Amino acid sequence: MRSVQPWGTPFSVFAALLVFASCTPQRFAERRARLADEADWIAQTFSSRAAQADGPDAAILKLAYIRGEQTARRVATSCRAASSYLKSPQGYAEAEGELTAAREAVARVLANVAARRDLVTRLDARTQEIDEAARTATPSPAPGITAAKKRPVLDALSAVQTAATPDALAIAIDHAREALQKSEPQDPTANATKHGQLKVLVDGEIARVTALLDAEKKKDANGPKVPILEGAAAALQKAKAVLAPTATPSSPALADAEKELIGAQNAVAKAQETPTVFPSPWFRAHAGLVTLSPYVVTAVPPDQNGSGERFRLARADGRPDFYLEMDFFGRMAWLAPENSLERTPDYGLRFLPDWLLPDDYEGRIRLTNNDKIDSQSSAVGGDITVETLVGWNLAGIGLESAEAIARDRRLAKRPRGTINLELGTGFVTDSDSIDAHPHVEGGLGTAWSFPLEVAANEFRLATLYTGLYYGLFDFPQIDTDDVQYVDERRPQYNSIGTLSGRIDAAIPITGNLDVVVGVRYWDPVGSSRRPESWSVFVGISVPLGKLLEAVTKS
């Protein structure tokens, strides 16, 4: 008869782990609390500055600070109320973006207040320049012409001086700058020279951007650099249209063309400096060699055991075998930055409370050529192994939001990781794939990703997962001499409390290939008579997507 160790003690451990998980504050709740504290601090700061505002710009400054304070208090209240929408990644991102927009709006008003003083001086000086040019011109222009030249400048000066709200001031400043530009004295000789120079520069830049865009589309038509380069190409075409006429354009038109050129050059520089970080795929297939420490059964000659066929079960030395593995995973630390705050899909588990839905998950199916050891012996373990894990994040490191990464692209190249409470289960078949021997385990795990450069300014994620667990595993039943004699090739098993550990790493070596390393270790602490079991995997990823694309194209 098969003897089975009682399940009471291990299940009490799993129950305690579940209780611990339910009591652990979720990362989203902690982030909401930090965002609420930040919003409170910003609201207090804006309130204090509104009270201290004085001088000719006091009305505008007070209104800007009050608007910022109201937005910050609204964000703080929403975060503490924790509505169902704000609990979602989209809701949190919108609240964070709203607070950022409030700070930027106040900063723009401060910049406009400073710009107003400078523009008043420049507009006043321009009216005097127009009057002086009219006085010294030969022949003297008609009074109506001089007044027509001064009118836009005087209107802009009046609008800037009388603007009483932040919005009115922003509009007045834009009109004032446009009036200054259009009222610039024109030098036909200088304009003709600049016209020729700009045409050469724009034509050269169009050729360069077109080549960059074509190369980028060949690598990844939907890559992050493509829209940036397309925008630069459109700006250059606008500049080319301004410069196309053979007649020399006016100074404002040349300024517009130069502005488009500079904007396009800046966009290209940004595209070339922006690191492209390719996230870990949700599916990976890899193949290679696995070194096992298997139990084997060997036919015993009749003269050693009397009548009838019997088999001897014992441990074998480690040996390499071929394996093929398919992995499915969605871990916070391995996702694209814009998805790093997303929960994994609930797969219809909406009846569960929010805190019980996992943040991380993975599943592995491994096929191993684990049958014949030699002509007389065969391995007990089978060819099919299935492992699954779900995890709840206890802490996150470097999981920046998409908005934060957009503001500072250097964050995309920093390591990201999580520390998780993990629960796992799975099974391994016997040598004939008839019986499945399940396992269940729980413990702590940590997942990390490290961007590695695989091409010029292109990064792929090296991923690492390690875990330490306690659980129940099936071990073959053996005697005190680590041997069992059985009447068939399928021995008896016991479920034993086991301390286990695992390491999984994938290291990119090219744009498509990874070196994959895995380690499994099981120590049957519930039975000192049984030796520990282990396996080591080393393989190369199989780029199925690229292979399928090549097949379909051919």
Secondary structure, DSSP 8 states (H G I E B T S, - for coil): ------SHHHHHHHHHHHHHHHHS--HHHHHHHHHHHHHHHHHHHHHHHHHH--STTHHHHHHHHHHHHHHHHHHHHHHHHT-TTTTSHHHHHHHHHHHHHHHHHHHHHHHHHHHHHHHHHHHHHHHHHHHHHHHH-SS---HHHHHHHHHHHHHHHHHHHH--SHHHHHHHHHHHHHHHHHTS---HHHHHHHHHHHHHHHHHHHHHHHHHHHHHHHH-TT-THHHHHHHHHHHHHHHHHHH-SSS---HHHHHHHHHHHHHHHHHHHHHHHS-EEE---SEEEEEEEEEE--EEEEEE-HHHH-SS-EEEEEE---EEEEEEEEEEEE-GGGS-GGGTT-----TT-TTS-GGGS-SEEEEEEEEE--SBSSSSEEESEEEEEEEEEEEEEEEEES---HHHHHH-GGGGGS-EEEEEEEEEEEEEEETTS-SEEEEEEEEEEEEEEEEEEEETTEEEEEEEEEEEEEEEEEEE---TTS-EEESSSS--EEEEEEEEEEEEEEEESSSS-EEEEEEEEEE-TT-TTS--EEEEEEEEEE-HHHHHHHHHH-
